[in-house]
Amino acid sequence: MNRIRIQTGNYDLAATLDSGQAFRWNRGGDRSWQGVIGSRLVIVRDCHGSIEIATPSHPGDWQWAHHYFQTGFAMDAALQSFPADRAMREAVAYCPGLRLLQQDPWECLASFVLSSNKQIVQIRQMVDLLCRHYGKSIENHGEGDTSLFSFPGPSIIASTDESALRQLKLGYRA
């Protein structure tokens, strides 16, 4: 497993990955999460002031991880730019350390379309079924028994029959 530890300061990994902005992260033990970024199995762990990111595939220069998790984002500067009104102060106090993920635009858009009139648990189920049926298998390297798949591209979804998509519980979103 290839690993990197990135200093993050005020970064609430659990709030970020479980906030409803991404639907492919599963909580593991020891403050860790398993998910897929592009075609990589990724295990990320909260280490109090830093996050440890691990992947069995060759990580390259790790820029993809910095980009996705927005580890270089200047949160304090952004917070100082917010209006000094009560609503903004309450929002910031309610979600300290919550970060926006820099997801793949297609996966983000498709997941948003699937989210219409659904709860997070149902969205996760639809996204998982879509990936299992139309994504490419990702080698898991013994990290649990779960098979993982990439998110299918737009051409794959567009060439899929509506009735097949409806069988994945997509309903009118098919």
Number of C-alpha atoms within 10 A of each C-alpha: 13 12 15 14 14 16 15 21 13 15 22 19 24 17 14 18 22 17 15 16 17 22 24 21 19 14 16 13 7 9 13 19 21 20 19 19 17 16 16 20 21 23 22 23 21 19 16 14 12 18 22 15 23 20 20 17 16 10 16 8 8 12 10 14 19 15 14 14 22 17 19 11 14 9 18 9 9 9 13 9 9 11 10 10 8 9 10 13 13 10 10 14 10 10 13 12 18 19 21 15 16 16 16 12 9 13 19 16 12 17 19 14 13 20 20 11 9 11 10 16 10 16 24 21 16 22 23 19 18 20 19 18 15 16 19 15 15 16 15 18 12 8 15 9 8 8 11 21 25 21 26 20 15 12 8 10 16 10 8 13 10 15 11 12 19 13 11 17 17 21 13 10 13 18
